[in-house]
Amino acid sequence: MNPTTPTELSPPSSDAHARLAAARTAHWQATQRLTMVLMILWLCTGFGTVFFARELSRFTVFGWPLSFYMAAQGASLVSLAVIAFYAWRMRRLDRLHAAAATGGA
């Protein structure tokens, strides 16, 4: 090889690598955003019901004060709903970004 001839700096599959890197970055950002929103929801139901227990006692659910219901069952049900929604949404995000990474969006 002649030292004066320009050499190819990037491999021919650099487009595929760039697409894969972009898909990974987008997937990670979507995952962080989803996790943050769901963690805030979980925090609000777990901490908020205890902090605002007196105010929530004015409302009733199935004949029980809302603060008691949330402490006994509601916070657990919200946590299960958060977990189920996370699993469902992450499955969709994984499929979406896997298709984008392979070029078949």
C-alpha positions as CSV (number, residue, x, y, z in Angstrom):
1,M,0.0,0.0,0.0
2,N,1.3,3.4,-1.0
3,P,1.5,5.8,2.0
4,T,0.2,8.7,-0.2
5,T,-3.1,6.9,-1.1
6,P,-6.0,7.7,1.1
7,T,-7.2,4.8,3.2
8,E,-10.7,4.1,4.1
9,L,-11.2,5.3,7.7
10,S,-14.5,3.6,8.4
11,P,-15.5,0.0,7.6
12,P,-18.2,-0.6,5.0
13,S,-20.7,-1.6,7.6
14,S,-20.4,1.6,9.5
15,D,-24.0,2.5,8.5
16,A,-25.3,-0.6,10.2
17,H,-23.2,0.2,13.3
18,A,-24.5,3.8,13.4
19,R,-28.1,2.6,13.0
20,L,-27.6,0.1,15.9
21,A,-26.0,2.7,18.1
22,A,-28.9,5.1,17.4
23,A,-31.4,2.4,18.1
24,R,-29.7,1.5,21.4
25,T,-29.6,5.2,22.4
26,A,-33.2,5.7,21.6
27,H,-34.2,2.5,23.5
28,W,-32.2,3.6,26.5
29,Q,-33.8,7.0,26.6
30,A,-37.3,5.6,26.2
31,T,-36.5,3.1,29.0
32,Q,-35.3,5.8,31.3
33,R,-38.3,8.0,30.6
34,L,-40.7,5.2,31.3
35,T,-39.0,4.1,34.4
36,M,-38.9,7.6,35.8
37,V,-42.6,8.2,35.2
38,L,-43.6,4.9,36.8
39,M,-41.3,5.4,39.7
40,I,-42.9,8.8,40.4
41,L,-46.3,7.2,40.2
42,W,-45.3,4.5,42.6
43,L,-43.8,7.1,45.0
44,C,-46.9,9.2,44.9
45,T,-49.1,6.3,45.8
46,G,-46.8,4.9,48.4
47,F,-45.7,8.1,50.1
48,G,-48.7,10.3,49.1
49,T,-51.3,8.2,50.8
50,V,-49.4,8.2,54.0
51,F,-48.6,11.9,53.9
52,F,-52.1,13.0,53.0
53,A,-54.0,10.4,55.0
54,R,-56.1,12.9,56.9
55,E,-57.2,14.7,53.7
56,L,-57.9,11.4,52.0
57,S,-60.0,10.1,54.8
58,R,-62.9,12.3,53.7
59,F,-63.3,10.1,50.5
60,T,-64.6,6.6,50.7
61,V,-64.0,3.6,48.5
62,F,-66.4,0.6,49.0
63,G,-67.4,2.1,52.4
64,W,-63.8,2.5,53.7
65,P,-61.8,5.7,54.0
66,L,-59.6,6.2,50.9
67,S,-56.4,6.4,53.1
68,F,-57.2,3.1,54.8
69,Y,-58.1,1.5,51.4
70,M,-54.9,2.7,49.8
71,A,-52.8,1.6,52.7
72,A,-54.4,-1.8,52.9
73,Q,-54.9,-2.7,49.2
74,G,-54.7,0.3,46.9
75,A,-50.9,0.8,47.0
76,S,-50.3,-2.9,46.4
77,L,-52.7,-2.9,43.4
78,V,-51.1,0.2,42.0
79,S,-47.6,-1.4,42.4
80,L,-48.9,-4.5,40.5
81,A,-50.4,-2.3,37.8
82,V,-47.1,-0.5,37.5
83,I,-45.2,-3.7,37.1
84,A,-47.7,-5.1,34.5
85,F,-47.6,-1.9,32.5
86,Y,-43.8,-1.8,32.6
87,A,-43.6,-5.3,31.3
88,W,-46.1,-4.7,28.6
89,R,-44.6,-1.4,27.5
90,M,-41.0,-2.7,27.6
91,R,-41.9,-5.6,25.4
92,R,-43.3,-3.2,22.8
93,L,-40.3,-0.9,23.1
94,D,-37.9,-3.8,22.7
95,R,-39.7,-5.0,19.6
96,L,-39.9,-1.5,18.1
97,H,-36.2,-0.7,18.7
98,A,-35.1,-4.2,17.6
99,A,-36.9,-3.6,14.3
100,A,-35.3,-0.1,14.0
101,A,-31.9,-1.5,14.7
102,T,-32.2,-4.2,12.0
103,G,-33.6,-1.7,9.5
104,G,-37.1,-3.2,9.3
105,A,-39.1,-0.4,10.9
